[in-house]
Amino acid sequence: MCSNCLLSVVTMYGGDGMQRMQFDPEILYVQKLYFFMFLATFTLLTSAMILWRFGLNKGLFVFGCGLVISYIAMLKKKNFPPPEKKATAKRMARAISQDTSPSSIARFASQLYYYFHQTAQAISLLEKFLPSHDPLLYTTLGDILLKEGKAKRALYVLRDNPHALVDPLLLITQGHALKQIEEIPEAVRMFERSLLLAKQNGFPHSGAHWFTQKLLTLSYTASIHHTLADCYLILENSPEAKRHYRAGNRLLFDLTLWRYCQSIPICYAKKTKKSL
């Protein structure tokens, strides 16, 4: 059923290249790191050839210059082209026909939503598998609902999971939903609990390669710190906001993703205070 669903979407849209899509900052950061490592590897090979041919000093000079250029290129990289639509559809159809685990279903639904812009089909697919109570399925559905501006519905779905208060990803998504409906103190509690559980047990494995999983863990942890800082800033707790901004920044190799204390709209702060 799932593979036929995706192939029908491809037929509907002609199988041509996908529109440019905006990745989540956490995913974009991991892509930028891989981009830097690719350039750094090319630099290393080039400098090794220069070292062998012209000596140590010139080899080290090329290596240093190459690393600087690679880092600047990473900083300036703002997006990555998505894979070609038809090839992605065939790969996902083949994968879903061989593996119907929760992680595979979640990836499939994400492909439908992000690559093919089939919101209704992605939500419907995830809802069919909710009785499994798998946290990754709930998190994926909650994230899609949040991006569609349905924070209250997302919160209702997420809280219906028996692991709602013990799974870091579910806690993060609940925190984002609460922040979106301006329940800031409750959002802070969710983010703080998510950080605590992630430090104790780590984030649930998403099916990615172990190295990618490590990078995603750093990226998501930094994102939680930054979002917590935003919440504390709304609550006018500047010391905690600064602490979390610094904690998030320390986890990010990319300086363009660093965050700092900034003022918030006065009307937002007043509105939040009235709700306390």
C-alpha positions in Angstrom: 0.0 0.0 0.0 2.7 2.5 1.0 4.9 1.9 -2.1 1.9 2.2 -4.4 1.0 5.4 -2.6 4.4 7.0 -3.2 4.6 5.8 -6.8 1.2 7.3 -7.5 2.4 10.6 -6.1 5.4 10.5 -8.5 3.1 9.8 -11.5 0.9 12.7 -10.5 3.8 15.1 -10.4 5.6 13.8 -13.4 8.7 12.5 -11.7 10.8 15.6 -12.3 13.1 17.4 -9.9 11.7 18.5 -6.6 11.2 22.0 -5.5 13.8 23.5 -3.3 13.0 22.6 0.3 14.0 24.1 3.6 15.5 21.6 6.0 15.2 21.9 9.7 18.3 23.6 11.3 19.3 20.4 13.0 19.4 18.5 9.8 21.0 21.4 7.9 23.8 21.5 10.4 24.6 17.8 9.9 24.6 18.3 6.1 27.0 21.2 6.5 29.3 19.2 8.6 29.4 16.4 6.0 30.0 19.1 3.4 33.0 20.4 5.4 34.4 16.9 5.9 34.2 16.3 2.1 36.1 19.5 1.4 38.6 18.7 4.2 39.2 15.2 2.8 40.0 16.7 -0.6 42.3 19.2 1.1 44.1 16.5 2.9 44.7 14.5 -0.2 45.9 17.6 -2.1 48.2 18.7 0.6 49.7 15.1 0.9 50.5 15.3 -2.8 52.1 18.7 -2.4 54.1 17.5 0.6 55.4 14.5 -1.3 56.3 16.6 -4.3 57.5 20.0 -2.9 58.2 19.4 0.8 56.7 19.7 4.3 56.4 23.5 4.5 54.4 23.8 1.3 52.3 20.8 2.1 51.3 22.3 5.5 50.6 25.7 4.0 48.2 24.2 1.4 46.6 22.1 4.2 46.1 25.1 6.4 44.7 27.3 3.6 42.5 24.5 2.4 41.0 24.0 5.8 40.2 27.7 6.1 38.6 27.8 2.7 36.6 24.6 3.5 35.3 26.2 6.7 34.3 29.4 5.0 32.6 27.5 2.3 30.6 25.6 5.0 29.6 28.8 6.7 28.3 30.2 3.5 26.4 27.1 2.5 22.7 27.8 3.2 20.9 24.9 1.5 21.4 21.7 -0.3 19.5 20.5 -3.4 17.1 17.6 -2.6 17.5 14.3 -4.4 15.7 13.8 -7.7 12.0 13.0 -7.1 11.6 9.9 -9.2 14.8 8.3 -7.9 13.8 9.1 -4.3 10.3 7.5 -4.9 11.8 4.3 -6.2 14.3 4.0 -3.4 11.6 4.7 -0.7 9.1 2.3 -2.4 11.7 -0.5 -2.4 12.7 0.2 1.3 9.1 0.3 2.5 8.3 -3.0 0.8 11.1 -4.7 2.6 10.9 -3.0 6.0 7.7 -1.9 7.7 9.3 -1.0 11.1 8.2 2.2 12.9 11.4 4.0 11.9 10.9 3.1 8.2 7.2 4.2 8.3 8.3 7.5 9.9 11.0 8.1 7.2 8.4 7.3 4.6 5.9 9.7 6.0 8.6 12.4 6.2 9.5 11.8 2.5 5.8 12.3 1.6 5.6 15.5 3.6 8.9 17.2 2.9 9.7 16.0 -0.6 6.4 15.5 -2.2 4.3 18.0 -0.1 1.6 15.4 0.5 0.5 16.5 4.0 -2.8 14.7 4.2 -1.3 11.4 3.0 1.6 11.7 5.4 -0.6 12.4 8.4 -3.1 9.6 7.4 -0.2 7.1 7.1 1.2 7.9 10.5 -2.2 7.9 12.2 -2.8 4.3 11.0 0.3 3.1 12.9 -0.3 5.1 16.1 -1.7 2.0 17.9 1.9 0.7 18.0 2.7 3.6 20.4 6.1 4.0 18.9 7.6 7.3 20.0 9.2 8.0 16.6 5.9 7.8 14.8 4.3 10.1 17.3 7.2 12.6 17.1 7.1 12.6 13.3 3.3 13.2 13.3 3.6 15.9 16.0 6.3 17.7 14.1 4.2 17.7 10.9 1.2 19.0 12.7 3.3 21.8 14.3 4.6 22.8 10.9 1.0 23.0 9.7 0.2 25.3 12.6 -1.9 22.7 14.5 -0.1 22.9 17.9 -3.1 22.0 20.1 -3.8 18.9 18.0 -0.1 17.9 18.0 -0.1 18.3 21.8 -3.2 16.1 22.1 -1.6 13.4 20.0 1.8 13.5 21.8 0.3 13.3 25.2 -1.7 10.2 24.2 1.5 8.2 24.0 2.4 6.2 27.1 6.0 7.3 26.8 5.1 11.0 26.6 7.1 11.9 29.8 10.0 9.6 29.4 11.1 9.9 25.7 13.3 12.9 24.9 12.0 13.4 21.4 8.4 13.3 22.5 9.3 15.8 25.3 11.0 18.1 22.8 8.1 18.1 20.4 5.6 18.8 23.3 7.8 21.7 24.3 7.6 23.2 20.8 3.9 22.7 20.8 3.5 24.4 24.2 5.8 27.3 23.1 3.7 27.7 20.0 0.5 28.1 22.1 2.5 30.4 24.5 2.5 28.1 27.5 6.1 29.1 28.1 6.6 27.8 31.7 5.3 24.4 30.8 7.4 24.4 27.7 10.5 25.1 29.8 9.7 22.1 32.0 9.4 19.8 29.0 12.7 21.0 27.4 14.6 20.7 30.8 13.3 17.2 31.3 14.2 16.3 27.7 17.8 17.4 28.3 18.0 15.5 31.6 16.8 12.3 30.0 19.0 12.7 26.9 22.1 13.1 29.1 21.1 10.0 31.1 20.0 7.6 28.3 20.8 9.4 25.0 18.3 10.0 22.2 16.4 7.1 20.7 18.1 5.7 17.6 16.5 6.9 14.4 17.9 4.2 12.2 20.7 6.5 10.9 24.4 5.5 10.7 26.0 5.7 14.1 28.2 8.7 13.2 25.2 10.6 11.7 23.3 9.7 14.9 26.2 11.2 17.0 26.1 14.4 14.9 22.3 14.6 15.2 22.5 14.2 19.0 24.8 17.2 19.2 22.6 19.2 16.8 19.4 18.5 18.7 21.0 19.1 22.1 22.2 22.5 20.9 18.7 23.2 19.5 17.1 22.4 22.9 19.5 24.7 24.7 18.8 27.5 22.2 15.0 27.0 22.4 15.2 27.0 26.2 17.2 30.2 26.1 14.4 31.7 23.9 11.8 30.7 26.5 13.8 32.1 29.4 14.3 35.3 27.5 10.5 35.5 27.1 10.2 34.9 30.9 12.8 37.7 31.4 15.3 35.4 33.0 18.4 36.7 31.3 21.0 34.7 33.3 19.4 31.4 32.4 18.9 32.5 28.8 22.6 33.4 28.5 23.6 30.1 30.1 21.6 28.1 27.6 22.7 30.1 24.6 26.3 29.5 25.6 25.7 25.8 26.2 24.1 25.4 22.8 26.9 27.4 21.0 29.6 25.2 22.5 28.1 22.2 20.7 28.1 23.8 17.3 31.1 23.9 15.0 29.3 26.4 12.7 29.6 29.9 14.0 26.7 31.1 11.8 24.3 28.9 13.9 25.4 30.5 17.2 22.8 32.4 19.1 23.0 35.3 21.6 20.7 37.1 24.0 18.3 39.4 22.0 15.4 41.5 23.1 11.9 40.2 22.6 8.7 42.1 21.7 7.3 43.8 24.7 3.8 42.8 23.8 4.8 39.1 23.8 6.5 39.4 27.2 3.4 41.1 28.7 1.1 38.6 27.2 3.2 35.7 28.6 3.3 37.3 32.1 -0.5 37.6 32.2 -0.8 33.8 31.5 1.5 33.0 34.5 
